[in-house]
Amino acid sequence: MKKIEKLVIKGMTRRFGDATALHDFNLEIAGGQFITLLGPSGCGKSTALNCLAGLLELTEGEILLNGAPVQHLPAEKRGFGMVFQNYALFPHLTTQRNISYGLEIRRVPRAEREQRVRKALNMVHLQDFGKRYPAQMSGGQQQRLAIARTIVLEPSLLLLDEPLSNLDANLRNEMRIEIKRLHTELGLTTVYVTHDQSEAMSLSDKVVVMRQGRIEQIGTPQEIYNRPQSLFVARFMGYLNQFPGTVIGRDGEYWLIQTASGEQFTASSTVAESINWQTGQRVLACIRPDETLADPLPAENHVQGHVRLVEYVGRAYEILVQLADERGTQLLVHSAHAPEIGTPLTFGVQPERLLLFPDDEMTTGHTSAEQDLVDVAAMRVER
Ligand SMILES: Nc1ncnc2c1ncn2[C@@H]1O[C@H](COP(=O)(O)OP(=O)(O)OP(=O)(O)O)[C@@H](O)[C@H]1O
């Protein structure tokens, strides 16, 4: 199979009638990389993957495999392997036959076939399950079989569409490690679709965050996590707390903001347009709950409120803090200690972890699918 040196996707667009499911998708993938497409339901992740796989025709754009266009090739001629969310196993074939089927179609000689099936079974730790039928195996085993069936064909590109979504939390973690191991050991190039940010963070060399059929941000997990370039990406990365303020000045790389109740904070911004911000710019200041500091309290950037709820979330207490502002803002804070309900609480946040985004309709207007995400955040705060 042709190894990937470079896969370049240029202006990939897919429309269904009047609706654009994918718009001007551009991405470069180097051989050996693990790429994740991350975003909420309906943002176009599967459409992008299916276009890459050759299961959907592109309305516009190009896919260049080592410089040669492949967008007009049928799926089977691209040499890519796809693992589907529902596994798509053959129920009437044993594990061995499920794996060997693709090799039979390709007329691989019997001896080589048997040897490759054995190797694939070992690779996914299913060597003792060769004679079982899919219905006789657990969800995790079926998932491993789906992967084995694909990698036995030595695909130049492995495409995985939410492969862990049908598994319970423990198995998901186990299989996540398994997928990364196979990717590394076999030197695969992988494109993985998920709506789970922790999966994207732990697996990827590069994360592509998508929203409404468009790419919102591309970066390493560290870049996406620490330097989200829009409020949408920030929320997706767990910056659930937000409160409004106004820019009142600049201090080197930091911004000085003031809330409606007169408190001042030093904060950062990862948004490119922030270089044009003037005094008076309305902003939303965002903090991840696990980046708030109640004990020890930092020297500056203090927020004061009252404890409304306390919940142990393992390693820390998650505290719902009610601020005294007229908007009734509630924030989630993490602390090593559990305070009494109703008591005052002061916490702080380091200026580089308090991120500012423009507070306008463009950044706060959400589609219904995105609203689900926002609702999840809101639900946590409403408890
Ligand atoms: N065959 C189709 N006909 C019409 N619209 C479609 C079709 N397939 C997808 N869409 C639309 O395109 C958009 C993107 O869908 P897609 O399945 O790519 O999203 P997704 O991010 O993979 O979502 P999920 O995580 O829910 O699978 C959605 O609005 C969807 O309704």
Ligand as a Chemical Component Dictionary entry (heavy atoms), coordinates in Angstrom:
data_LIG
# 
_chem_comp.id                   LIG 
_chem_comp.type                 NON-POLYMER 
_chem_comp.pdbx_formal_charge   0 
_chem_comp.three_letter_code    LIG 
# 
loop_
_chem_comp_atom.comp_id 
_chem_comp_atom.atom_id 
_chem_comp_atom.alt_atom_id 
_chem_comp_atom.type_symbol 
_chem_comp_atom.charge 
_chem_comp_atom.model_Cartn_x 
_chem_comp_atom.model_Cartn_y 
_chem_comp_atom.model_Cartn_z 
_chem_comp_atom.pdbx_ordinal 
LIG N1  N1  N 0 -27.348 12.770 3.444  1  
LIG C1  C1  C 0 -27.624 13.984 3.957  2  
LIG N2  N2  N 0 -28.620 14.737 3.465  3  
LIG C2  C2  C 0 -28.889 15.958 3.962  4  
LIG N3  N3  N 0 -28.209 16.535 4.989  5  
LIG C3  C3  C 0 -27.204 15.830 5.520  6  
LIG C4  C4  C 0 -26.851 14.515 5.063  7  
LIG N4  N4  N 0 -25.817 14.071 5.800  8  
LIG C5  C5  C 0 -25.538 15.052 6.697  9  
LIG N5  N5  N 0 -26.350 16.100 6.527  10 
LIG C6  C6  C 0 -26.347 17.349 7.305  11 
LIG O1  O1  O 0 -25.060 17.891 7.283  12 
LIG C7  C7  C 0 -24.693 18.428 8.537  13 
LIG C8  C8  C 0 -23.435 17.767 9.044  14 
LIG O2  O2  O 0 -23.696 16.412 9.363  15 
LIG P1  P1  P 0 -22.575 15.416 9.879  16 
LIG O3  O3  O 0 -23.168 14.058 9.980  17 
LIG O4  O4  O 0 -21.357 15.564 9.042  18 
LIG O5  O5  O 0 -22.277 16.014 11.329 19 
LIG P2  P2  P 0 -21.436 15.393 12.513 20 
LIG O6  O6  O 0 -20.600 16.515 13.033 21 
LIG O7  O7  O 0 -20.726 14.176 12.078 22 
LIG O8  O8  O 0 -22.578 15.044 13.571 23 
LIG P3  P3  P 0 -22.742 13.763 14.551 24 
LIG O9  O9  O 0 -21.657 13.914 15.581 25 
LIG O10 O10 O 0 -24.115 13.970 15.096 26 
LIG O11 O11 O 0 -22.599 12.544 13.701 27 
LIG C9  C9  C 0 -25.894 18.220 9.447  28 
LIG O12 O12 O 0 -26.634 19.399 9.488  29 
LIG C10 C10 C 0 -26.650 17.103 8.771  30 
LIG O13 O13 O 0 -28.029 17.207 9.039  31 
# 
loop_
_chem_comp_bond.comp_id 
_chem_comp_bond.atom_id_1 
_chem_comp_bond.atom_id_2 
_chem_comp_bond.value_order 
_chem_comp_bond.pdbx_ordinal 
LIG N1  C1  SING 1  
LIG C1  N2  SING 2  
LIG C1  C4  DOUB 3  
LIG N2  C2  DOUB 4  
LIG C2  N3  SING 5  
LIG N3  C3  DOUB 6  
LIG C3  C4  SING 7  
LIG C3  N5  SING 8  
LIG C4  N4  SING 9  
LIG N4  C5  DOUB 10 
LIG C5  N5  SING 11 
LIG N5  C6  SING 12 
LIG C6  O1  SING 13 
LIG C6  C10 SING 14 
LIG O1  C7  SING 15 
LIG C7  C8  SING 16 
LIG C7  C9  SING 17 
LIG C8  O2  SING 18 
LIG O2  P1  SING 19 
LIG P1  O3  DOUB 20 
LIG P1  O4  SING 21 
LIG P1  O5  SING 22 
LIG O5  P2  SING 23 
LIG P2  O6  DOUB 24 
LIG P2  O7  SING 25 
LIG P2  O8  SING 26 
LIG O8  P3  SING 27 
LIG P3  O9  DOUB 28 
LIG P3  O10 SING 29 
LIG P3  O11 SING 30 
LIG C9  O12 SING 31 
LIG C9  C10 SING 32 
LIG C10 O13 SING 33 
# 
